[in-house]
Amino acid sequence: MKIWQKNIEVNKDIESFTVGKDRELDLEMAAFDVLGSLAHVEMLESIGLLTAPELAEIQVALKKIYAEIEAGEFKIEDTVEDVHSQVEWLLTQRIGEAGKKIHSGRSRNDQVLVDLKLFFRDRIEVMVDNTVTLFQQLIALSNEHKNKLVPGYTHLQIAMPSSFGLWFGAYAESLVDDMEVMLAAWKICNKNPLGSAAGYGSSFPLNRTMTTELLGFENLNYNVVYAQMGRGKTERILAQAMSSVAATLAKMSMDVTLFINQNFGFIKFPDELTTGSSIMPHKKNPDVFELIRSRCNKIQALPNEIAMMTTNLPSGYHRDLQLLKENLFPSMVSLNECLEMTTYMLQHIDIKDDILKDKKYDYLFSVEVVNDLALKGIPFREAYKIVGESIESGNFVPGVEVNHTHEGSIGNLCNPEIEQMMEAILDQFNFEKTKTAIQQLLA
């Protein structure tokens, strides 16, 4: 029997279709379901719906289930619909009547909402940690290779001198803005929906502030209707943050596939980190970055997928929302793998020296010559014309000295300032508060 089932046997095909991949995906939320229940039952005891001995018995049993989940010994039976049902069934089997009381004052709707919020908080921390590791790698490479010049392009045409200091630093600062977006997602995920029940509250005198504090949430989703409306919206906002990180990785991957190409030849990787061809013995392909590019482009489609699945749904719960997990959960795994692999590959990057000594890059320095003339008093438009005519006549002589000193330029990367921006954002996540709350709940 399902926890919602009456005395009618559900058609097996209907059951299979409606459960879908829930058992498989719910395993990822199992630990968080137990955490939500631990907070809920402590609150129930405080308002008289559980006795102190019942609470103690339930807490011991729930913590044992949590330990089994952490040890990989927990599974959702085929006869059970989802993780919420499995935990409650196990609890009831082990301690009897007290286990049947834990659902008082909540619905599966707010139960899955709080599970998801706790799960997302955990996964955001992992994504942030992996992003920070990559960020630090990029800053280190930027500092190390700040004097190695490389062509800068506009319209994929040779444009002006750049440097690997600028290139690595650009992607580092891009991750700073990505973490601003992730911080917004974190703030949305860090609000407590528990106690909203099926989306219309409860006649029990619930203490929602108490469960908020116990679970380490920053605040409540106060309005119970809006708490339910947050399902789908939360996923979309998180997907947008993931998409922002993915866009940075995809663009960098595209650059790498160009730079490793023999016609560019700016960088290379050890042979064991590239792949070959079945018929062309000379090939050393950047498959890792091609797959990162494609995976991250898939992640960039995720917010739109979620939007299409939730567009024009009225307020209240709808079963459509169940399917969001099928898109979002694997994408979080994929993004973390892309972050980790990008960092690993960049630890082994080899950058060519003296790239701009190749004659085909002489015109990169045309702006430098124009600016030098302007600094000597020739009006800029006149200097531009003089240099343009020398290029057309074949008499252009590049001035290969690059003298960029303003903030964020080749000679003044401002990496410490970029690091300070990242640190200011990371401080706002305050992961320690949530960790401490969970540790106390499990103590």
Disulfide bonds with the S-S distance in Angstrom:
none
